Amino acid sequence: MADLNVSETAQLAVSGDNGLNYTPLASYSSDDPSVASVSNSGLVTGVSEGTATVTATYLPAGASAPISGTITFNVHDPEGEGEGEGEGEGEGEGEGEGEGEGEE
């Protein structure tokens, strides 16, 4: 699982055992684009708080079946953390004694 904040991006990379970069040749999808979107070039963007799984798929030349991999992003909203409101009320009671002198 990878962590990502809202509005942050992460670039996916697809490479073969031969060391070649297949990132531009792969296709990408997100199971929840409202949480994490992914572009045609594999750039993932955090959209809203939640969890989304991104899949990269590549069909090698001469292969009969595509190769795919997934990564799950846990998207956080740092602006939404630690906020809250509170109110309080209190009542108290007290007793006192006093002495005094006066003039006539």
Backbone as a chain_set.jsonl record, in Angstrom:
{"seq": "MADLNVSETAQLAVSGDNGLNYTPLASYSSDDPSVASVSNSGLVTGVSEGTATVTATYLPAGASAPISGTITFNVHDPEGEGEGEGEGEGEGEGEGEGEGEGEE", "coords": {"N": [[0.858, -1.163, 0.0], [0.499, 2.219, -0.757], [0.984, 5.509, 0.432], [-0.666, 8.614, -0.067], [-1.283, 12.067, -0.353], [-4.177, 14.214, -0.665], [-4.347, 15.92, -3.724], [-1.659, 15.469, -4.225], [0.794, 13.837, -6.322], [1.872, 10.767, -7.892], [4.159, 9.024, -9.832], [3.758, 6.208, -11.778], [5.776, 3.406, -12.74], [6.606, 1.186, -15.307], [8.471, -1.543, -15.956], [10.507, -3.963, -17.661], [12.027, -7.263, -17.183], [14.239, -7.057, -18.699], [15.107, -4.528, -18.305], [14.058, -2.481, -19.79], [11.974, 0.421, -20.251], [8.604, 0.349, -20.048], [6.564, 2.018, -19.452], [5.248, 4.112, -21.04], [3.85, 2.512, -22.81], [2.005, 1.043, -21.488], [-1.344, 0.555, -20.167], [-3.62, 2.196, -17.945], [-5.709, 2.101, -15.015], [-8.106, 3.079, -12.5], [-9.779, 1.794, -9.689], [-11.417, 3.419, -8.261], [-11.851, 6.364, -9.213], [-12.707, 8.676, -7.953], [-11.315, 8.826, -5.657], [-8.56, 8.281, -6.212], [-7.132, 9.281, -9.134], [-5.898, 8.29, -12.386], [-3.668, 9.002, -14.996], [-3.231, 8.643, -18.613], [-0.538, 8.331, -18.878], [0.3, 7.186, -16.559], [0.366, 8.722, -14.252], [-0.575, 9.206, -11.022], [-3.063, 10.78, -9.102], [-4.023, 12.063, -6.001], [-7.342, 12.43, -5.038], [-9.547, 12.495, -3.219], [-10.124, 11.668, 0.252], [-9.575, 8.273, 1.09], [-9.438, 4.872, -0.184], [-7.949, 3.449, -3.027], [-7.425, 1.263, -5.784], [-4.989, 0.949, -8.227], [-4.421, -0.167, -11.488], [-1.989, -1.371, -13.72], [-1.499, -2.286, -17.047], [0.078, -4.246, -19.52], [0.722, -5.352, -22.795], [2.96, -7.42, -24.044], [4.901, -7.546, -27.081], [4.074, -10.119, -29.296], [3.046, -11.692, -27.298], [0.433, -13.668, -25.851], [-1.204, -13.017, -23.817], [-1.964, -10.295, -21.63], [0.185, -8.579, -19.269], [-0.211, -7.639, -15.938], [-0.254, -5.406, -13.128], [-0.928, -4.344, -9.775], [-1.455, -1.61, -7.523], [-2.248, -0.351, -4.364], [-3.551, 2.653, -3.204], [-3.586, 4.658, -0.366], [-5.281, 7.353, 0.353], [-4.908, 10.456, 1.91], [-6.305, 13.3, 3.603], [-4.771, 15.97, 4.551], [-5.651, 18.48, 5.285], [-8.066, 18.064, 6.5], [-7.583, 16.849, 8.887], [-7.481, 16.783, 12.422], [-9.306, 18.76, 12.995], [-11.975, 20.334, 14.724], [-14.708, 21.139, 16.93], [-15.663, 22.55, 20.026], [-17.667, 22.937, 22.939], [-18.476, 24.229, 26.119], [-20.024, 24.248, 29.339], [-20.48, 25.514, 32.596], [-21.255, 25.352, 36.085], [-21.352, 26.744, 39.306], [-21.18, 26.757, 42.866], [-21.051, 28.552, 45.876], [-20.092, 29.425, 49.215], [-20.039, 31.857, 51.74], [-18.792, 33.789, 54.511], [-19.024, 36.623, 56.591], [-18.008, 39.466, 58.576], [-18.819, 42.515, 60.037], [-18.604, 45.987, 61.039], [-20.468, 48.696, 62.071], [-21.424, 52.187, 62.169], [-23.378, 54.261, 64.317]], "CA": [[0.0, 0.0, 0.0], [1.24, 3.473, -0.834], [0.26, 6.652, 0.974], [-0.684, 9.781, -0.936], [-2.187, 13.106, 0.134], [-5.04, 14.846, -1.659], [-3.653, 16.835, -4.643], [-0.309, 15.003, -4.521], [0.875, 12.904, -7.439], [2.892, 9.722, -7.886], [4.342, 8.49, -11.176], [3.985, 4.769, -11.86], [6.78, 2.992, -13.712], [6.471, -0.204, -15.745], [9.717, -1.965, -16.61], [10.639, -5.406, -17.844], [13.228, -7.899, -16.662], [15.341, -6.638, -19.556], [15.469, -3.172, -17.933], [13.414, -1.482, -20.649], [10.858, 1.166, -19.69], [7.363, 0.133, -20.787], [5.552, 2.911, -18.879], [4.378, 4.766, -22.038], [3.116, 1.514, -23.59], [1.021, 0.388, -20.614], [-2.612, 1.253, -19.929], [-3.812, 2.365, -16.501], [-7.076, 2.323, -14.559], [-8.322, 3.158, -11.064], [-11.087, 1.229, -9.342], [-12.211, 4.494, -7.674], [-11.252, 7.64, -9.623], [-13.085, 9.768, -7.059], [-10.305, 8.823, -4.591], [-7.269, 8.417, -6.882], [-7.252, 9.199, -10.59], [-4.634, 7.943, -13.038], [-3.641, 9.48, -16.381], [-2.767, 7.678, -19.616], [0.911, 8.163, -18.729], [0.572, 6.531, -15.282], [0.479, 9.682, -13.154], [-1.677, 9.033, -10.073], [-3.35, 11.988, -8.33], [-4.964, 11.917, -4.894], [-8.51, 13.288, -5.266], [-10.245, 12.649, -1.944], [-9.707, 10.682, 1.238], [-10.09, 6.921, 0.899], [-8.531, 3.864, -0.716], [-8.208, 3.096, -4.428], [-6.438, 0.372, -6.388], [-4.638, 1.314, -9.599], [-3.899, -1.303, -12.253], [-1.23, -1.105, -14.943], [-1.55, -3.474, -17.916], [0.939, -4.142, -20.705], [0.715, -6.535, -23.656], [4.233, -7.497, -24.769], [4.828, -7.982, -28.484], [4.105, -11.565, -29.476], [2.436, -12.39, -26.161], [-0.988, -13.963, -26.031], [-1.956, -12.486, -22.67], [-1.319, -9.114, -21.04], [0.778, -8.628, -17.931], [-0.748, -6.517, -15.17], [0.131, -5.28, -11.724], [-1.782, -3.402, -9.055], [-0.967, -0.957, -6.307], [-3.332, 0.286, -3.629], [-3.203, 3.947, -2.631], [-4.355, 5.144, 0.767], [-5.235, 8.806, 0.17], [-5.21, 11.21, 3.129], [-6.581, 14.727, 3.444], [-4.153, 16.607, 5.725], [-6.426, 19.662, 5.655], [-9.233, 17.654, 7.27], [-7.195, 16.201, 10.128], [-7.299, 17.58, 13.613], [-10.279, 19.834, 13.137], [-13.105, 19.997, 15.591], [-15.243, 22.235, 17.711], [-16.107, 22.12, 21.337], [-18.329, 23.92, 23.774], [-18.608, 23.755, 27.49], [-20.755, 25.085, 30.276], [-20.185, 25.136, 33.964], [-21.994, 25.998, 37.146], [-20.643, 26.629, 40.572], [-21.839, 27.259, 44.055], [-20.089, 28.918, 46.902], [-20.619, 29.964, 50.461], [-19.097, 32.79, 52.361], [-19.179, 34.4, 55.771], [-18.347, 37.884, 56.794], [-18.356, 40.247, 59.766], [-18.601, 43.929, 59.812], [-19.019, 46.908, 62.085], [-21.071, 49.896, 61.543], [-21.571, 53.314, 63.065], [-24.728, 54.728, 64.499]], "C": [[0.91, 1.234, 0.0], [0.366, 4.599, -0.285], [0.418, 7.847, 0.051], [-1.651, 10.786, -0.327], [-3.051, 13.623, -1.011], [-4.22, 15.896, -2.405], [-2.199, 16.458, -4.913], [-0.355, 14.013, -5.674], [1.995, 11.889, -7.209], [2.959, 9.147, -9.296], [4.599, 6.987, -11.104], [5.039, 4.491, -12.92], [6.583, 1.514, -14.015], [7.754, -0.56, -16.48], [9.785, -3.484, -16.661], [11.905, -5.943, -17.196], [14.464, -7.482, -17.458], [15.777, -5.195, -19.273], [14.83, -2.091, -18.784], [12.21, -0.851, -19.948], [9.628, 0.987, -20.577], [6.238, 1.048, -20.307], [4.666, 3.565, -19.948], [3.503, 3.792, -22.835], [2.015, 0.817, -22.781], [-0.274, 1.205, -20.583], [-2.878, 1.21, -18.425], [-5.284, 2.581, -16.189], [-7.103, 2.37, -13.036], [-9.694, 2.573, -10.76], [-11.981, 2.27, -8.662], [-11.576, 5.839, -8.008], [-11.661, 8.835, -8.761], [-12.121, 9.869, -5.868], [-8.911, 9.047, -5.172], [-7.477, 8.249, -8.38], [-5.887, 8.848, -11.169], [-4.725, 8.358, -14.503], [-3.167, 8.371, -17.318], [-1.266, 7.426, -19.522], [1.289, 7.539, -17.385], [0.78, 7.479, -14.118], [-0.768, 9.582, -12.278], [-1.824, 10.309, -9.262], [-4.351, 11.67, -7.232], [-6.103, 12.92, -5.047], [-9.255, 13.553, -3.961], [-9.826, 11.504, -1.028], [-10.366, 9.324, 0.982], [-9.011, 5.999, 0.364], [-8.937, 3.525, -2.142], [-7.078, 2.198, -4.923], [-6.256, 0.757, -7.849], [-3.998, 0.106, -10.259], [-3.169, -0.794, -13.483], [-1.204, -2.396, -15.749], [-0.706, -3.222, -19.154], [0.873, -5.458, -21.478], [2.018, -6.56, -24.448], [4.028, -7.995, -26.201], [4.952, -9.495, -28.553], [3.485, -12.349, -28.333], [0.953, -12.61, -26.417], [-1.843, -13.4, -24.895], [-1.218, -11.278, -22.095], [-0.729, -9.415, -19.665], [0.213, -7.425, -17.175], [-0.238, -6.552, -13.739], [-0.757, -4.238, -11.073], [-1.028, -2.793, -7.881], [-2.152, -0.244, -5.673], [-2.811, 1.571, -2.993], [-4.155, 4.277, -1.501], [-4.215, 6.662, 0.745], [-5.716, 9.495, 1.445], [-5.505, 12.666, 2.773], [-6.007, 15.443, 4.665], [-4.895, 17.859, 6.179], [-7.587, 19.298, 6.565], [-8.884, 17.044, 8.609], [-7.079, 17.212, 11.258], [-8.272, 18.732, 13.777], [-11.405, 19.385, 14.052], [-13.552, 21.227, 16.348], [-15.681, 21.693, 19.056], [-16.759, 23.263, 22.078], [-18.414, 23.351, 25.175], [-19.395, 24.745, 28.32], [-20.397, 24.611, 31.678], [-21.049, 25.909, 34.943], [-21.207, 25.819, 38.43], [-21.466, 27.208, 41.706], [-20.771, 27.605, 45.075], [-20.78, 29.469, 48.138], [-19.573, 30.909, 51.032], [-19.659, 33.346, 53.657], [-18.439, 35.716, 55.906], [-18.824, 38.573, 58.057], [-18.098, 41.708, 59.45], [-19.068, 44.767, 60.989], [-19.601, 48.146, 61.427], [-21.166, 50.986, 62.571], [-23.027, 53.717, 63.151], [-24.78, 56.183, 64.604]], "O": [[1.943, 1.27, 0.669], [-0.842, 4.629, -0.516], [1.478, 8.069, -0.534], [-2.716, 10.408, 0.16], [-2.696, 13.485, -2.182], [-3.486, 16.669, -1.79], [-1.562, 17.08, -5.764], [-1.396, 13.427, -5.968], [2.928, 12.124, -6.442], [1.929, 8.822, -9.886], [5.543, 6.544, -10.449], [5.18, 5.247, -13.881], [6.417, 0.695, -13.111], [8.085, 0.044, -17.5], [9.208, -4.186, -15.831], [12.748, -5.181, -16.722], [15.588, -7.544, -16.96], [16.699, -4.688, -19.911], [15.036, -0.904, -18.531], [11.522, -1.499, -19.159], [9.617, 1.427, -21.726], [5.086, 0.876, -20.707], [3.446, 3.579, -19.791], [2.527, 4.203, -23.462], [1.195, 0.089, -23.339], [-0.289, 2.387, -20.928], [-2.42, 0.307, -17.726], [-6.02, 3.166, -16.985], [-6.25, 1.788, -12.366], [-10.657, 2.823, -11.485], [-13.179, 2.034, -8.499], [-10.846, 6.4, -7.191], [-11.032, 9.891, -8.83], [-12.111, 10.874, -5.157], [-8.163, 9.898, -4.689], [-7.94, 7.204, -8.839], [-4.854, 9.074, -10.539], [-5.727, 8.1, -15.17], [-2.756, 7.3, -16.873], [-0.773, 6.418, -20.03], [2.475, 7.377, -17.096], [1.321, 7.075, -13.089], [-1.88, 9.841, -12.737], [-0.833, 10.863, -8.787], [-5.401, 11.081, -7.491], [-5.863, 14.121, -5.172], [-9.558, 14.701, -3.636], [-9.254, 10.509, -1.471], [-11.561, 9.244, 0.695], [-7.82, 6.302, 0.447], [-10.118, 3.337, -2.434], [-5.923, 2.356, -4.528], [-7.22, 0.875, -8.606], [-3.146, -0.561, -9.673], [-3.651, 0.088, -14.194], [-0.923, -3.468, -15.212], [-0.757, -2.151, -19.758], [0.958, -6.538, -20.894], [2.171, -5.811, -25.413], [3.107, -8.76, -26.486], [5.841, -10.08, -27.933], [3.411, -13.576, -28.407], [0.307, -11.829, -27.115], [-3.066, -13.32, -25.012], [0.013, -11.248, -22.079], [-1.106, -10.381, -19.001], [0.164, -6.319, -17.713], [0.154, -7.598, -13.222], [-1.28, -3.35, -11.746], [-0.099, -3.385, -7.331], [-2.955, 0.385, -6.361], [-1.772, 1.579, -2.334], [-5.374, 4.191, -1.652], [-3.157, 7.197, 1.077], [-6.774, 9.172, 1.987], [-5.014, 13.188, 1.772], [-6.667, 15.523, 5.701], [-4.781, 18.258, 7.338], [-8.053, 20.143, 7.33], [-9.779, 16.746, 9.4], [-6.636, 18.344, 11.063], [-8.065, 19.597, 14.628], [-11.733, 18.201, 14.131], [-12.847, 22.235, 16.395], [-16.025, 20.518, 19.191], [-16.428, 24.428, 21.858], [-18.422, 22.136, 25.373], [-19.421, 25.94, 28.026], [-20.057, 23.448, 31.894], [-21.516, 27.007, 34.637], [-20.482, 24.838, 38.597], [-22.34, 28.049, 41.498], [-19.704, 26.991, 45.105], [-21.924, 29.92, 48.082], [-18.373, 30.747, 50.812], [-20.873, 33.363, 53.861], [-17.34, 35.878, 55.377], [-19.917, 38.294, 58.551], [-17.22, 42.04, 58.654], [-19.837, 44.303, 61.83], [-19.208, 48.538, 60.329], [-20.999, 50.717, 63.76], [-23.802, 53.546, 62.211], [-25.859, 56.753, 64.763]]}, "num_chains": 1, "name": "protein.A"}
